[in-house]
């Protein structure tokens, strides 16, 4: 198969993960990177032996078929619509946009232009989550009745070189981290029907302690930093979701689902591997072997020194393969728009003190077959 030629707009922190993933791929090749900061684009281009370009030149390049949007969330809508206007397929980092109105506008523009719209996260395509999907689809724990998902940390100011945007409109733990949990839910059991939530802010300011030019700077916090929510899914499951940047330590598990015949422990949705476990009825926990699926082997250490599987870009690989095969891609714009609608509803529910119904109903993405490497996308 001829490699699909890719461009990247946005050369911040996350771009390195994409560039590393692309360097390993036989399905795609990165031709050029662009950034409003020309020096940032030049650094990334030099490190990976590719070309830095101004944004307008990258969009006009006839070789580039798909552009990856890795800008900050507040810029996602403007950049994605410019990519679409250039007649190119777009794959965006999460969230799809900072507001639901912008997300809907992006989706409408892509449909009108006849181009593909894809969006992270793609962790649900990893071996840990595909193993859980296979167990659930096989009826291992019966009908899913409920669940609990939890993401916690004490914010981004301890490691990110410039965490300002995380604490401004378009940021916050819901827009930043809930896409992993919500996308995993949709993959495992389907779309969300309605939500309710309460939100709070643990502190009015944050002090940057990461090393760099921002060290010691004070950031005003303009968004909620703890949100507790209840989600009713279309299949009837009632799932609790907590996202917080106000927690120093916790022993809560990241994800559990409860079925009529048992329970399943789902690995951290921020990564691709992990160790899922299942319990049949009152029996003890049994580990599930994830080895039959691709993208589960640890390949780096996280900030806490744990070995993790991190293959960010495989949603884009699947999208590139899907374009050539004329099939739906899995990390779809429809699913990302549904996730954005749910996150918007979480904010509105707390502000308005009521349940919010969710209008969109995306289909669950097709599961991956067992296999190794990029062959699973063929």
VODREN-643707 format. One record per residue (C-alpha): residue number from 0; residue in three letters; x, y, z. Coordinates in pm, whole numbers. Layout:
# residues N
n,res,X,Y,Z
NUM,ALA,X,Y,Z;
...
//
This chain:
# residues 378
n,res,X,Y,Z
0,UNK,0,0,0;
1,UNK,122,350,-86;
2,UNK,186,554,223;
3,UNK,-62,832,298;
4,UNK,108,1171,316;
5,UNK,37,1366,633;
6,UNK,88,1722,758;
7,UNK,79,1839,1118;
8,UNK,-34,2179,1243;
9,UNK,72,2239,1603;
10,UNK,417,2154,1736;
11,UNK,356,2162,2110;
12,UNK,409,1894,2372;
13,UNK,179,1628,2221;
14,UNK,331,1652,1871;
15,UNK,631,1443,1970;
16,UNK,410,1142,2045;
17,UNK,255,1168,1699;
18,UNK,588,1214,1525;
19,UNK,736,913,1704;
20,UNK,433,703,1610;
21,UNK,448,814,1248;
22,UNK,818,726,1228;
23,UNK,728,364,1313;
24,UNK,447,341,1057;
25,UNK,431,172,717;
26,UNK,90,329,647;
27,UNK,173,701,666;
28,UNK,457,946,633;
29,UNK,479,1298,771;
30,UNK,583,1544,501;
31,UNK,572,1869,694;
32,UNK,490,2038,1023;
33,UNK,365,2392,1086;
34,UNK,308,2609,1389;
35,UNK,223,2971,1461;
36,UNK,563,2964,1634;
37,UNK,802,2905,1343;
38,UNK,1086,2813,1580;
39,UNK,880,2533,1734;
40,UNK,805,2392,1388;
41,UNK,1172,2416,1291;
42,UNK,1280,2225,1604;
43,UNK,1035,1941,1545;
44,UNK,1116,1925,1174;
45,UNK,1491,1905,1239;
46,UNK,1448,1635,1504;
47,UNK,1250,1411,1268;
48,UNK,1403,1496,932;
49,UNK,1095,1655,783;
50,UNK,1009,1996,643;
51,UNK,884,2297,841;
52,UNK,623,2501,653;
53,UNK,403,2802,712;
54,UNK,43,2694,775;
55,UNK,-90,2832,444;
56,UNK,178,2653,244;
57,UNK,111,2324,422;
58,UNK,-261,2353,347;
59,UNK,-189,2423,-18;
60,UNK,49,2128,-59;
61,UNK,-106,1887,-308;
62,UNK,77,1582,-170;
63,UNK,-74,1610,176;
64,UNK,-401,1415,213;
65,UNK,-464,1433,588;
66,UNK,-372,1711,831;
67,UNK,-343,1641,1203;
68,UNK,-462,1931,1419;
69,UNK,-250,1942,1736;
70,UNK,-319,2302,1833;
71,UNK,-460,2407,2172;
72,UNK,-834,2338,2220;
73,UNK,-944,2698,2168;
74,UNK,-784,2690,1822;
75,UNK,-924,2352,1716;
76,UNK,-1233,2490,1541;
77,UNK,-1049,2758,1342;
78,UNK,-769,2526,1235;
79,UNK,-991,2226,1155;
80,UNK,-1227,2434,940;
81,UNK,-928,2578,750;
82,UNK,-804,2223,685;
83,UNK,-1147,2124,558;
84,UNK,-1168,2436,342;
85,UNK,-840,2327,182;
86,UNK,-1009,2002,78;
87,UNK,-810,1781,312;
88,UNK,-918,1520,564;
89,UNK,-866,1628,925;
90,UNK,-770,1432,1235;
91,UNK,-785,1640,1554;
92,UNK,-645,1601,1899;
93,UNK,-918,1590,2164;
94,UNK,-1148,1759,2228;
95,UNK,-1301,1808,1883;
96,UNK,-1358,2174,1976;
97,UNK,-1380,2392,2286;
98,UNK,-1756,2445,2243;
99,UNK,-2040,2229,2119;
100,UNK,-2142,2492,1862;
101,UNK,-1790,2486,1715;
102,UNK,-1787,2106,1713;
103,UNK,-2112,2094,1523;
104,UNK,-1981,2350,1275;
105,UNK,-1668,2140,1211;
106,UNK,-1876,1826,1154;
107,UNK,-2113,2009,919;
108,UNK,-1823,2157,721;
109,UNK,-1656,1815,681;
110,UNK,-1982,1659,562;
111,UNK,-2044,1939,313;
112,UNK,-1689,1914,179;
113,UNK,-1696,1534,156;
114,UNK,-1383,1490,366;
115,UNK,-1315,1262,661;
116,UNK,-1320,1391,1018;
117,UNK,-1138,1193,1284;
118,UNK,-1050,1275,1643;
119,UNK,-853,1146,1938;
120,UNK,-853,976,2177;
121,UNK,-763,648,2013;
122,UNK,-664,459,2330;
123,UNK,-981,249,2296;
124,UNK,-810,77,2000;
125,UNK,-535,-59,2227;
126,UNK,-507,-420,2339;
127,UNK,-634,-357,2693;
128,UNK,-961,-199,2583;
129,UNK,-1018,-427,2283;
130,UNK,-982,-723,2520;
131,UNK,-1252,-571,2743;
132,UNK,-1471,-507,2438;
133,UNK,-1438,-871,2329;
134,UNK,-1528,-997,2679;
135,UNK,-1833,-770,2703;
136,UNK,-1951,-852,2350;
137,UNK,-1920,-1223,2433;
138,UNK,-2156,-1174,2730;
139,UNK,-1890,-1252,2988;
140,UNK,-2053,-1029,3254;
141,UNK,-2405,-1018,3112;
142,UNK,-2596,-695,3059;
143,UNK,-2405,-386,3175;
144,UNK,-2604,-227,3459;
145,UNK,-2366,31,3602;
146,UNK,-2012,147,3646;
147,UNK,-1771,396,3798;
148,UNK,-1490,586,3629;
149,UNK,-1241,819,3795;
150,UNK,-957,1038,3682;
151,UNK,-767,1236,3941;
152,UNK,-442,1428,3976;
153,UNK,-332,1761,4119;
154,UNK,-322,1939,3787;
155,UNK,-79,2007,3508;
156,UNK,133,2283,3658;
157,UNK,383,2034,3802;
158,UNK,499,1894,3466;
159,UNK,372,2096,3168;
160,UNK,606,2377,3053;
161,UNK,314,2617,3001;
162,UNK,-6,2487,3167;
163,UNK,-197,2817,3139;
164,UNK,-453,2699,2881;
165,UNK,-555,2403,3098;
166,UNK,-710,2644,3351;
167,UNK,-884,2874,3101;
168,UNK,-1208,2835,2900;
169,UNK,-1155,2540,2671;
170,UNK,-955,2366,2945;
171,UNK,-1035,2193,3274;
172,UNK,-1027,1823,3362;
173,UNK,-1351,1745,3176;
174,UNK,-1245,1873,2834;
175,UNK,-890,1747,2884;
176,UNK,-943,1402,3036;
177,UNK,-1310,1299,3010;
178,UNK,-1274,1222,2635;
179,UNK,-1069,914,2728;
180,UNK,-1335,781,2964;
181,UNK,-1637,874,2755;
182,UNK,-1487,732,2435;
183,UNK,-1406,410,2619;
184,UNK,-1765,392,2745;
185,UNK,-1905,436,2395;
186,UNK,-1669,172,2259;
187,UNK,-1762,-77,2531;
188,UNK,-2137,-27,2572;
189,UNK,-2271,255,2353;
190,UNK,-2378,622,2361;
191,UNK,-2495,839,2650;
192,UNK,-2865,923,2692;
193,UNK,-2862,1191,2964;
194,UNK,-2632,1337,3231;
195,UNK,-2632,1527,3559;
196,UNK,-2334,1679,3737;
197,UNK,-2196,1906,4009;
198,UNK,-1878,2108,3954;
199,UNK,-1645,2301,4183;
200,UNK,-1306,2474,4184;
201,UNK,-1050,2372,4445;
202,UNK,-839,2687,4418;
203,UNK,-863,3023,4246;
204,UNK,-495,3020,4146;
205,UNK,-222,2769,4057;
206,UNK,155,2812,4088;
207,UNK,368,2666,3810;
208,UNK,637,2437,3955;
209,UNK,753,2268,3634;
210,UNK,1101,2363,3514;
211,UNK,1117,2630,3246;
212,UNK,1037,2994,3177;
213,UNK,699,2967,3356;
214,UNK,843,2843,3687;
215,UNK,691,3035,3977;
216,UNK,424,3204,3766;
217,UNK,72,3234,3912;
218,UNK,-218,3121,3691;
219,UNK,-574,3232,3761;
220,UNK,-812,2935,3748;
221,UNK,-1122,3016,3541;
222,UNK,-1279,2669,3506;
223,UNK,-1409,2399,3745;
224,UNK,-1137,2160,3855;
225,UNK,-1354,1887,4012;
226,UNK,-1665,1749,3841;
227,UNK,-1877,1458,3966;
228,UNK,-2132,1327,3720;
229,UNK,-2392,1056,3667;
230,UNK,-2440,924,3314;
231,UNK,-2739,725,3192;
232,UNK,-2645,529,2883;
233,UNK,-2876,426,2602;
234,UNK,-2850,61,2705;
235,UNK,-2975,149,3057;
236,UNK,-2640,149,3237;
237,UNK,-2596,408,3515;
238,UNK,-2230,518,3536;
239,UNK,-2061,757,3781;
240,UNK,-1777,972,3646;
241,UNK,-1531,1183,3846;
242,UNK,-1268,1408,3690;
243,UNK,-1050,1619,3919;
244,UNK,-730,1821,3932;
245,UNK,-768,1877,4308;
246,UNK,-649,1537,4438;
247,UNK,-301,1462,4569;
248,UNK,-348,1088,4632;
249,UNK,-625,832,4584;
250,UNK,-667,455,4566;
251,UNK,-978,462,4347;
252,UNK,-955,244,4039;
253,UNK,-979,421,3702;
254,UNK,-1268,223,3555;
255,UNK,-1512,-49,3660;
256,UNK,-1823,-182,3487;
257,UNK,-2088,-390,3661;
258,UNK,-2299,-645,3476;
259,UNK,-2589,-874,3556;
260,UNK,-2350,-1171,3574;
261,UNK,-2024,-1017,3693;
262,UNK,-1789,-719,3686;
263,UNK,-1493,-605,3478;
264,UNK,-1198,-384,3572;
265,UNK,-1107,-173,3268;
266,UNK,-748,-46,3233;
267,UNK,-662,324,3248;
268,UNK,-828,481,2939;
269,UNK,-534,720,2902;
270,UNK,-320,432,2775;
271,UNK,-347,140,2535;
272,UNK,-246,-165,2739;
273,UNK,-302,-249,3103;
274,UNK,-430,-553,3291;
275,UNK,-808,-599,3271;
276,UNK,-975,-834,3515;
277,UNK,-1315,-1001,3521;
278,UNK,-1519,-1151,3804;
279,UNK,-1800,-1396,3734;
280,UNK,-2076,-1346,3991;
281,UNK,-1936,-1386,4341;
282,UNK,-1613,-1540,4216;
283,UNK,-1273,-1381,4249;
284,UNK,-1096,-1166,3994;
285,UNK,-937,-1333,3692;
286,UNK,-686,-1156,3469;
287,UNK,-767,-1132,3100;
288,UNK,-487,-1199,2852;
289,UNK,-449,-901,2618;
290,UNK,-174,-1062,2411;
291,UNK,-394,-1150,2114;
292,UNK,-457,-785,2030;
293,UNK,-213,-529,1892;
294,UNK,-84,-217,2067;
295,UNK,-66,-339,2425;
296,UNK,303,-386,2503;
297,UNK,457,-118,2728;
298,UNK,684,117,2533;
299,UNK,761,399,2778;
300,UNK,737,508,3142;
301,UNK,476,758,3259;
302,UNK,528,1046,3502;
303,UNK,499,810,3798;
304,UNK,759,569,3664;
305,UNK,509,305,3552;
306,UNK,558,106,3231;
307,UNK,275,203,2995;
308,UNK,167,132,2638;
309,UNK,143,460,2449;
310,UNK,65,440,2076;
311,UNK,-98,778,2014;
312,UNK,-161,806,1640;
313,UNK,-318,466,1570;
314,UNK,-659,629,1529;
315,UNK,-508,825,1242;
316,UNK,-350,506,1102;
317,UNK,-691,339,1104;
318,UNK,-841,646,934;
319,UNK,-577,642,660;
320,UNK,-638,271,599;
321,UNK,-1015,327,603;
322,UNK,-994,595,334;
323,UNK,-813,354,101;
324,UNK,-1050,68,186;
325,UNK,-1362,290,165;
326,UNK,-1486,183,507;
327,UNK,-1577,381,822;
328,UNK,-1287,479,1045;
329,UNK,-1317,406,1415;
330,UNK,-1200,727,1587;
331,UNK,-1479,911,1410;
332,UNK,-1597,1269,1410;
333,UNK,-1946,1149,1502;
334,UNK,-1818,983,1820;
335,UNK,-1604,1285,1907;
336,UNK,-1900,1518,1859;
337,UNK,-2110,1298,2089;
338,UNK,-1834,1312,2351;
339,UNK,-1823,1691,2316;
340,UNK,-2201,1712,2356;
341,UNK,-2179,1505,2676;
342,UNK,-1902,1727,2814;
343,UNK,-2100,2040,2729;
344,UNK,-2399,1889,2908;
345,UNK,-2187,1821,3218;
346,UNK,-2107,2191,3238;
347,UNK,-2466,2298,3175;
348,UNK,-2609,2048,3423;
349,UNK,-2405,2189,3710;
350,UNK,-2480,2549,3612;
351,UNK,-2852,2493,3556;
352,UNK,-2914,2233,3829;
353,UNK,-3091,1979,3608;
354,UNK,-3055,1667,3396;
355,UNK,-2947,1731,3038;
356,UNK,-3062,1502,2756;
357,UNK,-2808,1410,2486;
358,UNK,-2934,1436,2129;
359,UNK,-2664,1259,1925;
360,UNK,-2645,880,1893;
361,UNK,-2322,763,1731;
362,UNK,-2272,396,1655;
363,UNK,-2015,200,1851;
364,UNK,-1693,174,1651;
365,UNK,-1627,-166,1495;
366,UNK,-1401,-381,1715;
367,UNK,-1052,-467,1596;
368,UNK,-961,-820,1503;
369,UNK,-684,-997,1685;
370,UNK,-348,-963,1520;
371,UNK,-22,-776,1529;
372,UNK,69,-423,1432;
373,UNK,-83,-225,1146;
374,UNK,-220,-539,982;
375,UNK,-526,-505,1212;
376,UNK,-633,-196,1014;
377,UNK,-636,-370,675;
//
